[in-house]
Amino acid sequence: MSFESEEKGDVVVFALEGKFMGGSEGVELRNALQTYIDKGFKKVVIDFANLKWANSSGIGVIVSMFLTMKRIEGDLRTVRLTEKVDFYFRISKLNQDSPYSRRGGGKFPKSLTNKVVQD
C-alpha cells in the first residue's frame, strides 16, 4: 500500500492506494498522522477510492488512527470506501453513524468532507 497526504485548509486528507495489510505501511501511516497532529491538525479524512483491499490488520490501523484522533478530541472521517473495504467496516459495525461513517456527525460536516476530497 502507498499513500499520499495533503493539507486542505485545516483538514489533512490521506489518499490510500493498493492493498493495505498493516505492518510497516501501517506504522508509516500512523507516523504521518502523528506528524500532522504535532502540527496542530485535528481534522482528518481518509480517502479509500484507490484502495483495492485491506485485511483485518489494515482495518486495525484505521481503528488505531480513529482512537488517536478521539484522544486529542479530533475528528477522522472515511470516504469513498471500496466494496471490499466497506465489507470489513460493515461486519465490524464501523459503517454506522459514528465518526467512521461517511454520513454525518462529528466536528465537520459531510459537505466539507466531500468538498475536501473533490478539490
Backbone hydrogen bonds, N-H to C=O, Kabsch-Sander energy under -0.5 kcal/mol:
donor,donor_aa,acceptor,acceptor_aa,energy
2,S,17,E,-2.4
4,E,15,A,-1.9
6,E,13,V,-1.9
8,K,6,E,-0.5
8,K,11,V,-3.5
11,V,8,K,-1.5
12,V,43,K,-2.4
13,V,6,E,-2.9
14,F,12,V,-0.5
14,F,45,V,-3.0
15,A,4,E,-2.9
15,A,13,V,-0.6
16,L,14,F,-0.6
16,L,47,D,-2.4
17,E,2,S,-2.5
18,G,50,N,-2.2
20,F,53,W,-3.0
21,M,19,K,-0.7
25,E,22,G,-0.9
26,G,22,G,-1.0
26,G,23,G,-0.5
27,V,23,G,-1.7
28,E,24,S,-2.3
29,L,25,E,-2.0
30,R,26,G,-2.6
31,N,27,V,-2.6
32,A,28,E,-2.3
33,L,29,L,-2.3
34,Q,30,R,-2.4
35,T,31,N,-2.1
36,Y,32,A,-1.9
37,I,33,L,-2.5
38,D,34,Q,-2.6
39,K,35,T,-1.0
40,G,37,I,-1.8
41,F,36,Y,-2.3
42,K,10,D,-0.5
43,K,10,D,-0.6
44,V,75,D,-2.7
45,V,12,V,-2.8
46,I,77,R,-3.1
47,D,14,F,-3.3
47,D,45,V,-0.6
48,F,46,I,-0.6
48,F,79,V,-2.6
50,N,16,L,-0.7
51,L,48,F,-2.0
52,K,18,G,-2.5
52,K,50,N,-0.7
53,W,18,G,-1.3
55,N,20,F,-2.1
59,I,55,N,-2.2
60,G,56,S,-2.1
61,V,57,S,-1.5
62,I,58,G,-1.5
63,V,59,I,-2.4
64,S,60,G,-2.5
65,M,61,V,-2.4
66,F,62,I,-2.5
67,L,63,V,-2.6
68,T,64,S,-2.2
69,M,65,M,-2.4
70,K,66,F,-2.6
71,R,67,L,-2.3
72,I,68,T,-1.3
73,E,70,K,-1.6
74,G,69,M,-4.0
75,D,42,K,-2.8
77,R,44,V,-2.5
79,V,46,I,-2.5
86,D,82,T,-3.1
87,F,83,E,-1.6
88,Y,84,K,-1.0
89,F,85,V,-1.8
90,R,86,D,-2.6
91,I,87,F,-2.5
92,S,88,Y,-1.6
93,K,90,R,-1.3
94,L,89,F,-3.0
95,N,89,F,-1.0
96,Q,93,K,-0.6
98,S,96,Q,-1.4
101,S,98,S,-1.8
112,L,109,P,-0.8
113,T,109,P,-2.0
114,N,110,K,-3.0
115,K,111,S,-2.1
116,V,112,L,-2.9
117,V,113,T,-1.9
118,Q,114,N,-2.2
119,D,115,K,-2.2
